């Protein structure tokens, strides 16, 4: 009688093979990394002598679950922030924190933490996309898991590559070093069409073709992305990916939430694997992927969790649950997604989605021994019905929890036994994760207290200390015209002038020591009409004031950045206590008076109870002597222009 390594007996064996075979009181025989026999327990016990036997009475044995899209190191960013728009989440939090904290150690710890979570919840294979991907590969290998590890590349600088060329070199070295590994498939992951270029996709495809590895990417996650793709790339993201050759190699495309009917045809024809991520797609309000159409059209369809920063767990049971419910809720048809089909998304169909159906996804002789033993004798799983073979799927999809997973094997190796992790020092990993999170927490806490840090987190700024003497006075519309005329004659010398419309949004806080932020949209009018507006974000810290007769001398720190995001982005990111908007028509003149340079603004406020106009005279200064001198010159100028001291105001528009 041949000796086998391990025999699992007395289970309900859910094979997920093409016939949908289910065995009650079934057994699975394993030698090395493979399943060598499968059938009724009595037969297998009679046929084999096993080194070890595990009694699985009261349990189901299923293929190991496949998580077709993840960013596993991001478990360390779990729960940082939630319920935000995608751009605020990404540019306001993820990119700044990743830029500062992502390192090989971060990736290693985050991956081990995720592996612990995934193994505990029955996942045996995952597809990843992140940075320092060799650390993901090492940690996954150490944990004994199976993984497709995609080294991210994009056109922006990343935590592990300041340029795309370096990212590509890194990916090439990584793939070359790992491509013969039995469980780890190394590859390259162009992040998405909107963060990459044609060349990035083309060179990634060449690399995948050379090493025969699949290409991992994100496609059509949000409606906005598809809309912008039509404008910028003359087609959907899926059209684009096809055009740049991404489907000429096996491709694993995350999300595809907004795939059109035409896209679905292309995905099916080109054998692209798709990985919708129900929880993430719901949480980020991206939508619900057209699962039913994918399946009906023969698209290789899997399921993913996406990164733990947008899910926030990596529990495939909850993804299967949602994948079974969402199509029903949307279509009004309870037959839209049978439980068996939903379970297949994380097993047999999931294996096709990641192009590994020859090795995993079902329990069959000759396939890899990746399997999960699930305890069905818990309160929420009881009772169990066996009159109909398919009843087991209802239980697996609608009642089973991740915590019911008792044992897990990958390639014949036990990774979890009776709820104990065998390949990961869980206490050590949890302690390491807490230590890294502590630093991130401090960074964010300091940033939330300090507006400058918050501005710096999203854009490079030009800083300046401003020492300035200024006068502001209310004038009449007639005076405004007279003053402009006077300023172009002696004793003044007009150097230059222009006019503009400024749309200012001020973000203010109850604690005024924080300073305030101004978002300015500046439209300059020139002889040819309007030039394109430019946008600036300016943080002004509270000023120190010295009052002269009519002038005010101010010194304050000011930080200016180019504003690349929308007003909505900044409002949600900075969360001010008060917002004031001011629109003004500004005529600006630069003049000299007694050989001293002054800037003069004549402002009319639009849609304001205090529309003005206002005259503003300003000059930069550098010493107290100079400031006093300029304040005196300003007094003189006011008198010369016929402006009464009583009309002088010593505060700013935003305080009107
Ligand atoms: Zn993703």
Boltz pocket constraint, residues with backbone or C-beta under 6 A from the ligand:
constraints:
  - pocket:
      binder: B
      contacts: [[A, 69], [A, 70], [A, 71], [A, 218], [A, 254], [A, 306], [A, 307]]
      max_distance: 6.0
